[in-house]
């Protein structure tokens, strides 16, 4: 199998609201310059471009076409798009490189969540016949899942608050994080409920932002990066969209993707967990012990740019390989309600 690695990563600051348009151009141009400039590349050096975004979030059809303006009209490019988190665009680019069609690819994702009511927009991903007409919002659904886990003894509100506190403490070393700082767990538990048993700290914030990753194959990767993050396992699985047809207290698709990708020996994991209890659930599903450092960047609880957050988890994990602080890492992304679809990318550094 052809060797493929993450060689570059850049992302915008995670912010509550930006002044730019919903097509992402204003966010994308600076990080394109950053990631390409850092690798000594130009646009003509990229063999394939692939993006992830959502027309529902942008409020217009074919919104990704406008985003291509960030790349420019010349030279001509080979481009594709997925209507979901850009982690799945990364998977498409990885397959493109595996087939030997190109040697380099640039993947990007963007989302301006502040432009609408995110909790209602997310209801559009539910079963259009049975569930969406009821308009259950994403936070309320997560509250049901969290309550089920509490009653089953899998976690409690203090454990959930501990996840939030750890996230914000870790994010203090991340200058791009939206939320960071030392917080007292008892003070968190004294705050009001947002959707019982979820409090505001249990939920990822509304965030505008974008992220981009550059992939390269074989010797090209070695030329571009001193310590490439070689992809050794890359899998995604999906569960039933019907809440009554799957166990909400585990994540079968995460379990299956993790086993297929090979998570043994991972020392750092970046998990795409929009709610505190879901980080606990994902750790259990992936079999991550206490020796594994989870979300050293702060994770999405410190900043959650929709349709770029999953890609950023892979980029943040790869960064630990690039700087030599870890030799085997895991990046995880999720899509759909209550961890319906999950992707696991395992990367390693080599001498």
N, C-alpha and C positions, 0 to 999 in steps of 0.2 A: 504494500500500500504506500502511496506517495506521502512523504512527510510534509505536514502543514503546520504552521505556527502563527500565533499572534505576535506581531512585531511592533505594533504601535497602538496607542490608545489615547484618546482625549475626550473631555466632556466639559460642558458649560457649568458654571455655578448653578446649584439648585436654589431657585428663588420662588417666592410665593406668586409673583406676577411679573411679567415682562411687558414692555410697551410695544413689542413687535407684532407682526401679523401672525395668523395661525398656520401659515405655510412653512414656518421654521427657517426661512432663509437667513434672517438676521442672527439666529442662533448658530446656524451651521457654518457660515462662511469663516468665522474666527477659528472654530475647531478644525476645519479642513486645513487651514493654513498651519495650525499648530502641529497636527499629526503628520502632514506631508513634509513640512519644513524640518521637523525633528528627525525624519528619516532621510532627508536629502532627496525627496521625490517631487515630481511635478504631476499634474493631472494626467498627462500623457503616459506616465509610467504605470498607471493603474489599468489592469486588464478588464476588471468587472466591478460595477457599482451595484449595491443592493441596499434598499431602505426598508424601514418598518415604521408605520404610522397608522392613523385611523381617520377616515373621512368623518366619522361620527364626532370625534373629538375636535376636528378642525371646523366642522360645520359646513363643509362643501364637498361635492363629489370630486373624485380624482385629485385630491389635495396634494398628493405626492408629486404630481406633474409640476406644480408651481415650485415645489422644493428643489427640483432639479436645476432651477435657476441659480442655486448656490454653487453648482458645479460649473456652469457656464455653457454657452452654445458651441464652443470650439475648444479643443478638438472633439470630434464625435466620440461617443462613449457607448459601451454595452451596459445596459441598465435593467434592473428588475426591482420588484417591490412586493412586500407582504403586508397584508392588512392585520397586523398584530405586532407584538413587541419585536424589536429589531434583533433580538437573540435568534429568532427564527430566520431572519434575513441572513444572519451569520451562518446558520446551518446551510442555507441555500448556496451561499458563496463557498463554503467549505466543500460541498459536493461538486461545485464547478471546478474548483482547484483539483479535487481528487480525480476528476475525469481528464485532467491534463489540458483543458481548454485554455487556461490562463495560468500565469505564475503569481499574480498579485490581485488582490481584491480589497475594496474599501466598502465598509458597511456602516450605515448610520441610522439612527432613530431619533425622533423628535416628537414633542407633545406640548401643547399649551393648554394645560388643564384649567387655568384660570378663566378661560374664555366662556365657559358654560357652568352648569351645575353637574359636577362630576358624578355625584351619587346617583343622579337620574340618568345621565348619559350611560353609565355602566349597566343600567338595567336593559339596554338594547342588546346585550350579549346573551340574554336569557332566552329560554324557550319562547318563541314568538307567539305560540298558540295558547299555552297554558299559564305561563309565569309572567312574561313581560306585561300583559294587560293589567296585572295587579300592581305594577310599578314598585316592586320591593327594591329598596335601595341597597347598594353594596355594603354599607356599614351595618345596616339592620340584619342582612343575611349573615355577615361575619359574626354579629352578636349572637345569633342562634347557634352557630358552630362553636363559639367560645363557651356558651352556656352548656352545651352538650358535653364538652370536654371537662368542664368543672364538675358537672354532676357525675361523670364517669371516673373522676379522680385522676385524670391525666395531667391536670395543672390547676392552679388556683389564681386568684387575682394578684396575689403577691408575686408569684412566679412571673406573671405577665408584666407587672410593673418593673420587676428586676430586669427583664429583657429590654424594656424602654430605657431604663437608667444606664445599662451597659452600652446600648446603642449610642446614646448621647455622649457618654464619656469617651467612647472610641472615636466619635466624630470630631472631637476636639483637635485631633491631628489631621483632619481633613478640611482644608481651607475652602472646599467647594460645597460643604454640607450646609443644609438649610437650618437644621436644628442641632445644637451641640451644647455641652456644658455639664457640670456636675449637678445632679438632682437628688433630692432625698426621696426614698421610696415611700416613706410614710406620708409625705406631702402629696405625692402622686395619688396614693390611695384615698386621700381625703378630698380629692377633687370630685366634681359632679360627673355623673354618667352621661355619655353621649348616646349610647345604645346599649343598655344594660346587658352584659357586664363590662362593656367596653367604655373606657374613658378616652379623652382626647389623646393622651399619650400612647394609648394602645393602637392608634390608627396612623398610618403614614400620612404626612401632610399633603395638601394640594401643592403641586410643584410644576413650574415650567422649566423645561431643559432639553438638552440633546446630548448625544454621545456618538462616538465613532471609533471603529477598530479597523486596523489594516492587517490582512492576512497575507502570508507569502509562503511559497513552497520551496522545499529543498535548499539548494545552495543560495537561492535568492534570499531566503530568510536569514541565512548565516551572514550574507553580505550586509543586510540592512540592520541587524540587531546583534549586539554582542552576546546576549543571552536570550534567545527566543523562547517563548512559552509554547512548546510543542503539544499539539492536541493529540492525546492518546486515547480519548474516549469521548464520543459526542452522540447523545441519544435523546430523543423526545418521545413521550407517550401521552395518550389522552384518555380520560375517563368519561363516563356517560354524562351528558348535559342534564340528565334528570337527577335532581337531588335525592329522590327516593330510591334510585337504582344504585347508589354507591355509598360506602361508609364514609361519612364526613369527618370521622375521628382519626382517619389515616389518609394517606394519599397513594393509592395503588399505582398511579402513573409515575409518581416520584420514585417509589420503590423499584419499579421495573426499569426506569431510565437509569437510576443509580447503579443497579446490578449490571446492566448492559454496558455502562460507561466504565465501570471499575473504579470504585471509590477507596479501595483499601490503600492505606499509606498516605492519604491526604492529610496535610497539616494545617491548611487554611481553606476556609469555605466562605464564599459570599453567597448568601441566600436571599432570594427575592421573596420576602415575607412582608406583605403590606400591613399585617396585624401581628401584635406581639405573640398571641397564642399560635399563630401559624409558623413562627420561627421554631417554637418548641416542637410542633408537629413535624416540621421538615427535618429537624435534627434527628428525631426518632425514625422517620421514614428512610433517611439516608444512613442511619447507623453511625452518626458522628458522636464520638465520645468526648469527654471533658478535655482531652488532650488536643482537640482540634480547635483552632482559633476561628470563631465565627464572626463575620462582618466586621473586620478591623477598620473598614471605612465608615462604619456607622450604619450601613445598609439602607434600605428604603425608608425606614423609620426616621432617618435623618434627612431624607430628600427623595421624592418619588416622582421623577419625570415620566409620565405615562408613555409607554411604547419606546422608551430609551432605558428604563431602569434595569430591565433584564440584561440588555447588552452591557450596561455599565457594570453589572455584577461580574460578568466574564472579564471585562477589561480590568476591573479592580483586582480580581484574582490573578490575572496574568501579570499585573504590575509587580506582584510579590515575587514572581519568578524572574522578571526583568531585573529587579534590584538585588536579587540573590538572597532575599530573606526567607524564601521557601523553595522547596524543590518539587513538590507536587501539590497542586491546588485544584479547587473545584469552584466553578461558577454555575449558578442555578437561575433559571428564569421560569416564571409562571404566567399563564394566560387563562382567561375565562373565570367564572365565578367559583370561589372557594377552592382554589388550587385544582381546577379541572384539568388543565393541560400543563405538563411540566417538562423542562429541558435541563439536561445536565451535561456540562462540558468539563472534562478533566484535562489538565495541562501539566506538563513536566518540564523542568530544566535539565539540560544534559551538559556534561563536561565539554 
